[in-house]
Amino acid sequence: MSKLWGARFDKKSHPLADKFTFSIAYDYRLAKYDCIGSIAHAQMLGKQGIIPKADAAKIIAGLKKILAQVEAGKFKYDPTAEDIHSDIQTRLKAAIGKPADKLHTARSRNDQVVLDVKLYCLDHALHLIDAVQGLQQNIVHFAKTNRDVIIPAYTHLQGAQVVLLAHHMLAYVEMLERDKGRIKDCFMRTNVMPLGSCALSGTSLKTDRAYLTKLLGFAETAANSMDVVSDRDFIVELISTCSIIAMHLSRVSEDLILWASKEFDFIDIDSSFCTGSSIMPHKKNPDVLELMRGTSAKIFGNLTEILVLLKGLPLTYNRDLQLDKPVLFDTVETTQDMLVVLAELFVNLKVKHASLASRINEEGFFCVDAMDYLIKKGVSYRDAHDILGNMVKKCLDKDKKISSLTLGELKAFSPYFNEDVKKLFNPKMSVNIKTSLGSTNPNLVNKQLTKWEVSLRGV
Ligand code: ARG
């Protein structure tokens, strides 16, 4: 296929140079946005009388046909085209003839490509928000189905205190809500219309950029032509947001992997989301979750790649910028997949009630509750900590239950102890007595569950 810039050259480009420089194999994903952008551009050129209205109409009709093909999934990119912009331009010429030559008036691929990539980002940001929301909904549903379940919670991966499983689950929902906020922030800063910046300095032709902004549905028109054709910070921001999402999904995965192990035995992952071992017949491995954790590494790699790609580039456009696309597409598509897969895994996730019930009575989990008991009676935090520390050393470390101590034995640790302290060595009591805002108290957690159910409904 002929290039958009051939006339100045006295020889054809080397096939190796073509192979190395062509971006069509990945930027074909921009076909839809390229048509949408070009339709608006042609409309503006016609309205301004920069090209004849009749030519603009032919261009628009031709582009709409290509767009319909793209939207029907029938568009097959031409691998001999340099990029998607050249491919669509050539198809248009084949379809409508000479008027197609006027489409690129007052435009460069430098502003065209940024427009296409921005439209891609805006579109996919909305899909990502939906996917995050879908995952949140499934986590909330899982939490609500199991709202009475109590689990051990960990610090340093050592059993710490007990909490409601729903409380643990809603922690992820909070994280994902901030992720949605970050996507919305990216959306807002991306929502600035670049077209009309041309190669880098603008144009002497009487374009109407505000009209383009309106036609394309952007919130603002970019104020500096050099900024717009040079920068890709909106891509960095989206990849960085996806990195945070992937990091969160990786942590959810890690919790579930641990919980599904025989050593923890809190949950059962549906076998449709597990795989077996080729040698050990007893194995049911959480490979989907392991790959969720592993795939996040690739997204962090993409973030590093785009930052390094950009950091040394002088203004304005450099061909290096073409390489913003593989990392962007890979990140967005992978994050979307991760969100959808994890959401589905939650649908058939089962809690192992009997096993969990046998794990939440370890008396160490209730030491802080017993400390609070003493503090409420006027004992200082430091003294209460020492008293409980002694009890752990003399009882729990020797497999003796604190709840089985006689009143005399209790008083030997602290005269403030009465029989009623023994009631605290109970998982239900432990969650019930937490009253602080944001705690694992069942009433508060139920309110949170309802709040999330309502706020995540629709949108
Ligand atoms: N495929 C190119 C890209 O993605 C299009 C822009 C080429 N512009 C240029 N001045 N060589 O960046």
Residues whose N, C-alpha, C, O or C-beta is under 5 A from the ligand:
A	BS01	LIG	S23 D83 R109 N110 V113 L321 Q322
